[in-house]
Amino acid sequence: MKKIMMSLIVILAMQISAFAQPEPNSKREQRKEKIESLRVAYITKELALTPEEAQVFWPVYNEYQAKADASRKEFKQKYNKQTDYNFATDKEAEDFINADIKHKSEEIELMKTYYEKLKKVISVKKVAKLRKAEESFRQELLKQVKRKMGE
């Protein structure tokens, strides 16, 4: 019971700090911040992070997410024009395939690096649960979006 209360306090503190940020300029930003708050709460709960663990886990995890997001954004900016996969030449197709493989390899290396960092701040069992918690959160989010679209 004490763990649950402490987790709730950590979540509340994180949400209060989110309110201290400047007003977002768009509904999209507001939605993004709300999703981020839900993700923090969900992963904190699923991993059963103590307040002390959460305090050291989230900065490392957020750094990992920022680097992964930047990598994906960079790849999309460079290759977004090929999303229809109708390449003019075999060379363009080959370049795209090689860039995609390189990008995925870099993502895996980034994941390895940060999993090692995370193992230093939370238990290996919790690090192992992280991937499942991320996927479960995405599935839950998709269910909510589909439900709202159906309404």
C-alpha positions in Angstrom: 0.0 0.0 0.0 2.9 2.3 0.8 4.4 1.7 -2.6 1.2 2.6 -4.3 0.8 5.8 -2.3 4.4 6.8 -3.1 3.9 6.0 -6.8 0.8 8.2 -6.8 2.8 11.0 -5.2 5.5 10.7 -7.8 3.0 10.8 -10.6 1.2 13.8 -9.1 4.5 15.6 -8.7 5.3 15.0 -12.3 1.9 16.2 -13.4 2.2 19.3 -11.3 5.6 20.1 -12.9 3.9 19.7 -16.3 1.5 22.4 -15.3 4.3 24.7 -14.5 5.5 24.7 -18.1 4.4 27.5 -20.4 1.0 27.2 -22.1 1.2 25.0 -25.2 0.4 26.9 -28.5 -1.8 24.2 -30.0 -4.3 21.5 -29.2 -1.8 19.0 -30.8 0.8 20.0 -28.2 -1.8 19.7 -25.4 -2.7 16.2 -26.6 1.0 15.3 -26.8 1.6 16.5 -23.2 -1.5 14.6 -22.0 -0.3 11.4 -23.7 3.2 11.9 -22.2 1.7 12.2 -18.7 -0.4 9.1 -19.2 2.7 7.2 -20.5 4.7 8.2 -17.4 1.9 7.1 -15.1 1.4 3.8 -17.0 5.0 2.8 -17.2 5.7 3.8 -13.6 2.8 1.6 -12.5 3.6 -1.3 -14.8 7.2 -1.4 -13.6 6.2 -0.8 -10.0 8.9 2.0 -9.7 9.5 3.3 -6.3 9.7 7.1 -6.0 13.5 6.8 -5.7 13.7 4.6 -8.8 11.4 6.9 -10.7 13.6 9.8 -9.9 16.6 8.2 -11.5 14.8 6.2 -14.2 12.9 8.9 -16.0 15.8 11.2 -16.8 17.7 8.3 -18.4 14.6 7.0 -20.2 13.7 10.4 -21.5 17.2 10.9 -22.8 16.9 7.6 -24.6 13.5 8.6 -26.0 14.8 12.0 -27.2 17.7 10.4 -29.1 15.5 7.7 -30.6 12.9 10.3 -31.7 15.6 12.5 -33.2 17.0 9.6 -35.1 13.5 8.6 -36.5 12.8 12.3 -37.4 16.1 12.6 -39.2 15.4 9.4 -41.2 11.9 10.5 -42.1 13.0 13.9 -43.2 15.6 12.5 -45.5 13.5 9.6 -46.9 9.9 10.7 -46.5 9.5 11.3 -50.2 10.0 7.5 -50.8 7.1 6.5 -48.5 5.2 5.2 -51.5 8.2 2.9 -52.4 7.9 3.9 -56.1 11.6 4.5 -56.7 12.7 6.0 -60.1 15.8 3.8 -60.2 17.2 0.7 -58.7 20.0 2.8 -57.2 17.4 4.9 -55.3 15.7 1.8 -54.0 19.1 0.3 -53.0 20.1 3.5 -51.2 16.8 3.5 -49.3 17.2 -0.1 -48.3 20.8 0.5 -47.1 19.7 3.7 -45.2 16.8 1.8 -43.6 19.1 -1.0 -42.4 21.6 1.5 -41.1 18.9 3.4 -39.2 17.5 0.2 -37.6 21.0 -0.9 -36.6 21.6 2.5 -35.0 18.3 2.2 -33.1 19.3 -1.2 -31.8 22.7 0.1 -30.7 21.0 3.0 -29.0 18.6 0.6 -27.3 21.6 -1.6 -26.1 23.4 1.4 -24.7 20.4 2.7 -22.8 19.4 -0.7 -21.5 22.8 -0.9 -20.0 22.3 2.5 -18.4 18.9 1.6 -17.2 20.2 -1.6 -15.5 22.3 0.7 -13.4 19.3 2.6 -12.0 16.6 -0.1 -11.8 16.6 -3.9 -11.5 17.2 -6.0 -14.6 13.7 -7.5 -14.2 12.1 -4.0 -14.4 14.2 -3.2 -17.5 13.0 -6.5 -19.0 9.4 -5.4 -18.3 9.9 -2.0 -19.9 9.4 -3.2 -23.5 6.2 -4.9 -22.6 4.9 -1.8 -20.7 5.7 0.4 -23.7 3.8 -1.9 -26.1 0.9 -2.3 -23.7 0.6 1.5 -23.4 0.6 1.9 -27.2 -2.1 -0.7 -27.5 -4.2 0.9 -24.8 -3.8 4.3 -26.5 -4.9 2.9 -29.8 -7.9 1.3 -28.2 -8.9 4.7 -26.8 -8.4 6.5 -30.1 -10.5 3.9 -32.0 -13.2 4.2 -29.3 -13.3 8.0 -29.6 -13.4 7.8 -33.4 -16.3 5.5 -33.2 -18.3 7.9 -31.0 
